[in-house]
Every structure is written in C-alpha cells, then in structure tokens.
Amino acid sequence: MTPPLAEVEVRPAVGDELELTCERLVHRGLGLCHHQGQVVFVFGALPGERVRVRVTAARARHLRADVIEVQRAAEGRVVPPCPVFGVCGGCQLQHAAYPLQLGAKRGVLEDELGRRGLAVPADTRVVGSRRPYGYRWRGEFHRGAGGRLGFTSRHGYQNVPVSACPIHRESINAALSGVGRALDGEGDQARTVSLTAVDEGVLVQVRPDSGASSRVALAAAEEGGPLLGTESGALAYLGRSFRTTANSFIQVNQETLPDLYEPVLEWLGPEVDSQLVVDAYAGSGVLSVRLADLGAQVVAVESNPTSARLAQLHAQMYGRGRVEVRRGEVEEELPRLRDCRAVVLDPPRSGLAPQVRGWLSLAGPKMVAYLSCEVSALGRDLETLCRLGPYRLERLLLVDMFPQTYHFEVAAMMRRS
Ligand SMILES: C[S@@+](CC[C@H](N)C(=O)[O-])C[C@H]1O[C@@H](n2cnc3c(N)ncnc32)[C@H](O)[C@@H]1O
C-alpha cells in the first residue's frame, strides 16, 4: 500500500537548507549533526551550536553541508582572521578558539581508537602548538589565473589566490609577492612553487620545471625581502644546526618539534643504551642523532635519496659514530635486522605498509614508538599491532603541529607483551 503523502520522508537534496544542532566535532574538522536520523557533516559548525546549513552533497549514507547562518553560537566561536577561510582548502578550524580545537582533536583520537576497540590511556597529554598562527615553515603555492599564487579551494580544484597566509611563517609571506612576480616570466611548466623557511631566509623550488627555481629565486631576491636560495639551508634543533633542502621532508612546525620528539626519547631512554634501535622513515635523521645521544646504536632507514644524504651528513656531524644510514625502503630493510631493541616509526600519511605491520607482529622488537600525522592510518595500524597483535599500547601523546587545520600528530608507545 502506498503510504500517505505526509508520511513519505523526503531526503534533502543538494542546495536544500536545513536547521540543525551540532553535537560534536569529528574527523576533518566537521560538525556532526543529524537530520531525521540521517548523519549530516557540516563545515563551519561547532558543538552545541544551532545553525542553518545548505546541503552541498547527498550521499547514500550521509549528507554534507556548509553553515550559512549561526543562530546560536558556541562560546568558543571566534572570527576567522583569514579572508579566504572556508573558500581555501587549507584550514578547517579558524572559527574555533584554540582550546576548543585541542579538545576536538583529542575527541577525534578517542573516536578513532574507540571504534577499533582501543582506549586512549588516561595519562595522555594534549600539547598545543607554541604558536597557533605563523607556524608553518614550508608552503606549497599554485599559480592560478593571472599568475597569482594561491591554494587549492575547499570544494575542488580552483585556485584561491592569497597575498599572505596567516598559518605560514612571516618570511614565507614576505617572499610571496616577489616570487609571484618572478614566476610571471616563466612558462606553463612553472606551476607550483614550494617555499621553505630556513635560518638564512627562504628556499625556493619551482615544479615541475625545477630549472626555473634559480631564475625565480634570483629575480625575487633582487626585489629585496628575505634572502632566497635554491640549494640548502639550516634548521636548528636544540642548539644544533641541521641542513635541509626544498626536496627533502621537514616537519612543518619546527618550533613544536621538541614537544613531539623529546617525550618519545624519554619513553625509550632507560632501555636503549648500547642497544640497536631502528629509526624507520628517518628523513634527514634528526631523531637518529637524538637516539644516538641516548647511547643507542642507530640504523636509520630512509628512501628519499636527498634526505638519506642529509641523514648521512648529520650522522657524521652529531652521531657520535653510532648512526648508520641505509637508503632504502623500510619494508625491505626491517626484515634484515636482527636483535633490535626498539623501532621508531614515522611513516608518511598512508601509515605502515602491510609488510611492515606483518613483520612487526611476527618478529618486531620489544618496544615500538610510532609517530603519526594521520589518525585513521594510526587507528588501523594500532588495531593490527595492539588489539589483534602482540603489542600493548602503553602511552599516547597528541601534539598539535597543525593548528587551524584538522590534522595533528600522535606519538604512541607500544610494548611487546
Ligand atoms: C613523516 S616523514 C618523517 C621524517 C623524519 N622522521 C622526521 O621527523 O623528520 C616520512 C619519511 O619517510 C620517508 N619514506 C616514505 N616511504 C618510505 C619507505 N617505504 N621506506 C623508507 N622511507 C620512506 C619519506 O621520504 C620521509 O622522509
């Protein structure tokens, strides 16, 4: 029998407006709401708020929507300082006061682990960034219409031009207009420019035509502003000077880095003196050097040739003869190692490859420290290693290295049981 018209539920469609209450913030900085039992992920809503939203996507199991009016604001709502917030794809949380952002990130970590049957230890600390703005030491800017530099838009592949970005270091913003003008003289193959703040100034790398980098750096430097180079620069870590290049990995929030690295070293410290420790996904080897400070014999594994060369240089400068660098894939190098006491893992956002999870489960060492910049990959890997595998999750630490965005870093300490 056909139900009476009044009882037919009409699912909202793209463009429809709804009034909703936001329950909490979830992954990607979205506000979780419900409409007639259906989940709605809302950009721009904060917990407790009553908002009017416009539906932007209608999927089989949920809707997506953007706030168009805040009818009852949360206490933690602030005015986003950036004129392109919400249009640009870079930030998701500028409308939330910083303590609210930190609480929400802890909630996301608890959600992720909770749905995988794992609990966040009660003593887990949440450490905020030393600066909530102006913290990024590297930025990637794309050339858009009229040659203006900008970021990819939130909704798609448009370029959002910017004259400055409040989450980047001052020196990067100071370089931006000169670099933009210098790029005007380049062809279509100069599409993206990466700017890295270093102690001496700013490193420039143009992509895909890297040959344009020195021309652009030179032309921009002639306009004044921060010294621009293309080769390498220095980054200080606890009084030591490390080298970096535009094409090797750096942790973008350099000032907050000790808040991530040093607690991990404290966790491992008492048990690694004179022991073999693997620094897997070692980058330019800053952590390897600090592990050597603890007395460990370190094998650093890194696949990027430039980063591996830098790790080698840093091993010679500061490694006390205790750091061996292997250029290669973690998947291949780990099974070759015997008798290691601990592994430090700091993989890219995709997390651990199945072979690495498999090796750890079958033959991994007593201690594993895992640094993660992607909570869903972390959840998957901890589920394999701790809930289904032989490790016990002992410690967690959340370090917010990416304020105003939904990203954050987590350090996890596991012990074989
Ligand atoms: C998140 S970064 C961490 C770097 C370093 N631990 C740090 O704190 O600066 C990940 C590093 O892993 C490297 N990498 C990615 N996949 C790899 C693999 N399969 N084997 C070895 N290194 C890899 C990247 O080149 C990058 O330097």
The ligand as a MOL file (V3000), in Angstrom:
LIG
                    3D

  0  0  0     0  0            999 V3000
M  V30 BEGIN CTAB
M  V30 COUNTS 27 29 0 0 0
M  V30 BEGIN ATOM
M  V30 1 C 56.7750 11.7520 8.0090 0
M  V30 2 S 58.3840 11.7780 7.3230 0 CHG=1
M  V30 3 C 59.3400 11.5620 8.7790 0
M  V30 4 C 60.7640 12.0310 8.7000 0
M  V30 5 C 61.5210 12.1330 9.9950 0
M  V30 6 N 61.2550 11.0430 10.9030 0
M  V30 7 C 61.2990 13.4560 10.6620 0
M  V30 8 O 60.7540 13.5060 11.7680 0
M  V30 9 O 61.6760 14.4820 10.0710 0 CHG=-1
M  V30 10 C 58.4260 10.2620 6.4770 0
M  V30 11 C 59.7490 9.9740 5.7930 0
M  V30 12 O 59.6840 8.6280 5.3010 0
M  V30 13 C 60.2620 8.5570 4.0150 0
M  V30 14 N 59.6390 7.3600 3.4040 0
M  V30 15 C 58.4050 7.2540 2.8400 0
M  V30 16 N 58.1530 5.9710 2.4980 0
M  V30 17 C 59.2390 5.2500 2.8550 0
M  V30 18 C 59.5940 3.8650 2.7850 0
M  V30 19 N 58.7360 2.9760 2.2830 0
M  V30 20 N 60.7770 3.4720 3.2550 0
M  V30 21 C 61.6530 4.3790 3.7760 0
M  V30 22 N 61.3820 5.7040 3.8810 0
M  V30 23 C 60.1870 6.1310 3.4340 0
M  V30 24 C 59.9550 9.9010 3.3810 0
M  V30 25 O 60.8830 10.2060 2.3650 0
M  V30 26 C 60.0540 10.8460 4.5920 0
M  V30 27 O 61.3600 11.3430 4.7080 0
M  V30 END ATOM
M  V30 BEGIN BOND
M  V30 1 1 1 2
M  V30 2 1 2 3
M  V30 3 1 2 10
M  V30 4 1 3 4
M  V30 5 1 4 5
M  V30 6 1 5 6
M  V30 7 1 5 7
M  V30 8 2 7 8
M  V30 9 1 7 9
M  V30 10 1 10 11
M  V30 11 1 11 12
M  V30 12 1 11 26
M  V30 13 1 12 13
M  V30 14 1 13 14
M  V30 15 1 13 24
M  V30 16 1 14 15
M  V30 17 1 14 23
M  V30 18 2 15 16
M  V30 19 1 16 17
M  V30 20 1 17 18
M  V30 21 2 17 23
M  V30 22 1 18 19
M  V30 23 2 18 20
M  V30 24 1 20 21
M  V30 25 2 21 22
M  V30 26 1 22 23
M  V30 27 1 24 25
M  V30 28 1 24 26
M  V30 29 1 26 27
M  V30 END BOND
M  V30 END CTAB
M  END
